[in-house]
Amino acid sequence: MLERIKACLPSLAPAEQRVARLVLADPRAFASLPITELASRAHVSKPTVVRFCRSVGYDGLLDFKLKLAGSVSEGVPFVHRSVDVDDKTGDVLVKVIDNTVAAFLKYRNDASPLAIEKAVLALLGAYHAGKRIEFFGVGNSGIVAQDAQHKFFRLGIHTVAYSDGHMQVMSATLLGPGDCVVVISNSGRTRDLMDACDIARKNGATTIVVTATASPLAAAGHIHLAADHPEGYDRYSPMVSRLLHLMIIDIVATCVALRIGPGLPPLLKQIKHNLRSKRDA
């Protein structure tokens, strides 16, 4: 990221160059300081700081800071992107939560309501037509797929979740027009998922993919629900990405539930009533 900024330096406006030099001089400080302090140190206005971030290819200051923090602070490999080995418990608590909250707020600002609406309508169409709805994921994403199946099952919608590559390919082969499959992947590069998604699409099923915008899987489905985050899929144990995927499923499931109709609340009430016998008190 720092090399990219150096390469862009000659093409930037003079005021933006001062911001760039501030980043290159102390990237760790830049990632943590508020915009007012950054503008003061670079002797520019606050809008200039934001313009600089966009000029070098980022959505804004928040996006730039998140990516910068990941570039200059590698953290503990395969544990978390920002924690250090000498962090106290309180430090870890704050860092993990702050990373998650920042990713959630970014998603709230960047998410496409149109894409979510398309996914909801596709799932509702399959449900009302009595067609199949399936969730595919492997590894950590397989757990998210199971959670999605559980959420839709509680709404009275018959669904299945597969985390085995062979089962996904066989199931995708049996799908057809009107059926709907939701493919969940952090990296978007898992061969089994890409193959299953391709087969389902060729057979006429509606394919919904939950993955990062830059991943190959993003273009493989009919509907893409972007799950972009600063967590490196190939270096870190998934934390933010897993929570982001779960949240996206929650949003879709909630929208579907609200549109099923007046018959759903009595069903949910009956399920809750029947589960009371499973409690000690």
N, C-alpha and C positions, 0 to 999 in steps of 0.2 A: 504493500500500500504506500509506503514512504517512497519507494522507487517510482511509483506511478505519479506521485505529487511532484517529485523532482523533474520528471519528464514533461509534466504539464506547465512547469514554472514559466518558461519563456512566453507561452501563449496567454498567460493570465494578465488581467489589467493590473496596473501598478499597485493599487490598494489591495487587490487580492493576492498579489505576490508577497506583500507584507504579512498577510495571514498565513500563507504557505510557509514562509520562513519561520514563523512562530511555531508552526506544527513541527517542522523539521528540527528546530532547535531543542524542543522538549515535548515530544509527543505524549508522554505520560501525563504531564501537567495539562496539556491541551484537552485531553480526554476527560479530565476531571473538573476543570474550571468552568464557571458560569459564563454565559455569552457576554455579559457586561464586562467582566474582567478580561476576557479574550479580546474584545474590541479595544479596551483601554491599552492593553499591552502591545497590540499591533498598530495602534494609532489610526483606527478606522471606525466606521459606524457599525452598529449591530447588524443591519441588513447586509453590509458587505461581508461579514463573516458567513452569513447564510448563503449569499451568492457564491462565495468561494467554494463551499461544500457542494453546491450544485454544479459549479463549473468543472469540478474534478470527477463528476459522475455519480454523486450521491443524492438522496432524496431531500436532505436537509441536515441541520446540525445534529439532531438526535441520531439519525442513521449514520452520519459520519463518525460521531463519537463512539457508537457501538462497534463499528468496524475497526476503528483505530485502536480501541481498547483491546480487541481481539488480536490485532497485529503486533502490538508492543508488549502485551502481557500474556504469555502462553499458559500461565497457570500450571497446575499439576497435570501432566499428560494423562488423558483417559479418565480423569476424575471430574474436573470442571474447568471452564475456560478462564476464570478470573481469580480463583483462590490460590493461595500460596501455602507452602508447607509449614510456615511459621504462623499462619493465621490462627487467632483464637476462635473459640466456638462462636462468640458474638460476631466476629468478623465474617465467618463463613455464613452465618444466618443472614446477615445483611446483604452480602454479595449474591448469594443464591436467589434470594427474594427479589433484589433489585434487578437482576438480569431477567428474571421471569416477568416481573411487572413491566419492564421496558419493552420486552417482546410482545406482551399482550396489548400494551398501549399502541405500539406501532401497528399491530394487526388491526386494532380498532380503527385506526386512521387510514390504513391502506386497503382493507378488505373490500371486495367487490360485492355489493348487495345484489347486483344483477346475476353474478355467477351463483351465489347462494340461492337466489330465487329459482334459477334454472334447475339446480340440483333438487330443491324441494319439490318442484312441479314434476320432475322425472320420477322421484320416489313415490309421490302421491299417485301419479298415473299408474305405476306398476302395482301399487297396493290396491287401488280401486278396480283394476282390471284382473286382479288375482294372479298377477305374474310374479316371477321370482325376484327377490332382492337379496344380494349377497355382498359380503365384505371380505376383501382379500388383504392380507398383510403378512409379513414374515418377521421373525425376531421380535424386536420391541414393537414394531408396527402391527404384528400379529396380535399382541395384547390389546392394542387400541381397537383392532377389528373386532375382537371378542367383546370389548366394552360397548362398541357400537351395536353389535347384535343384541346384547342384553338390553340396551336402551329401547331399541325398536320392538323387541319382544314384549317388553312391558307395556307398549302401546297397543298390543294386540296385533302386531304385524309379524307375519311369519318370515323370518330371515335366517340365514346361516352365515357362519364365519369360517373361513379356511386359512390356516397358516402354513399348510404343507404345499410345496410347489407342485407335486404331482396331482393332488386333489384340486388345486386351483386350475390347472390346465384341463383336467377332465371336466370340471364343473363349467368352465368357460366354453368348452366344446358343446355342452348341452344347452347353453343359453341361446335365446333367440329374440326376435323383435318383441318389444314391450317389456322384456326383462331389464333389470338394472343391477349393475355391479359397482361398488365403491372400492377403489384401489388406494390403499394408504401406504406411503413410503417416505421415509425421511430423506434418503439419498436420491431416490428416483432412478436408481441405476441397478436395481436388483433384477437379474435376468429373468427369473421365474415370473415375477410380477409383470414385467414388460411383455413377456410372451403371452401370459394369460389375458392381459388387457387387450393385446392385439387380436387374439383369437375371439374374445367376446365381442369386440367391435366389428370384426369381419362377419360375425354371425348375426349382426343386427341389434345386439343388446346395447342399451345406453350405458356408457362408461363414464364414471365420475372419478377423477383422480385428486387425491389430497397429497400434495408434494410441493417442493420448492419451485419457484418460477424458472430457475436456470437448469433444472434437471431434465434429462431426456424424456422422462415419463410425463412431464407437463403437457407436451404436445401430442401424447398418445391417446388421450381420452376426449370424449365429446365435451365434457365440462371440467374445467380446472379450478379447484379451490386452492388458491395459493397459500402455502404455509412457509413463509420466509422468516428466517431468524438468523442470528449471528453465530450459531453453534456449528462448529465444523463437524460434518457427518462422518468424516473418515478419521477423526483424531480423538473425539471425546465421547464419554459415556452419555447417551441421550437423556437430557433432563428437560430443557426448555422445549425442544421439538416435540417430545411426548406430550407435555402439557398443552402445547399449542394444538396438536392434533385432537386431543380429547376435547378441547374447547370448541373446535370447529364442528366436531360431531355433536356436541351439546347444542350448538346454535341450530344446526340442521334438524336435529331431532325435535327441538322445541318448536320450530316453525312447522314441521310436519304435524306435531301433536295439536297445535292450534287450529289446523285446517282439516283435521279428520272429521270434526263435526260434533254435535251434541251427544252422540252415543259414547264418546270416550270418557268423560268425567265419571258417569256411573260405573263404568268398567274398572277404572282405576280405584274408585272407592270400594268396590267389591273385592278387588285384589288386596287392598290394604286391610279390609275387614278379615279376610281369610288368613292373612299372615299373622294376625294377633295371637292365634293359638300356638305359634312357634316361639313366643316370648315367655320368659319366666315370670315376668310381672307386667 
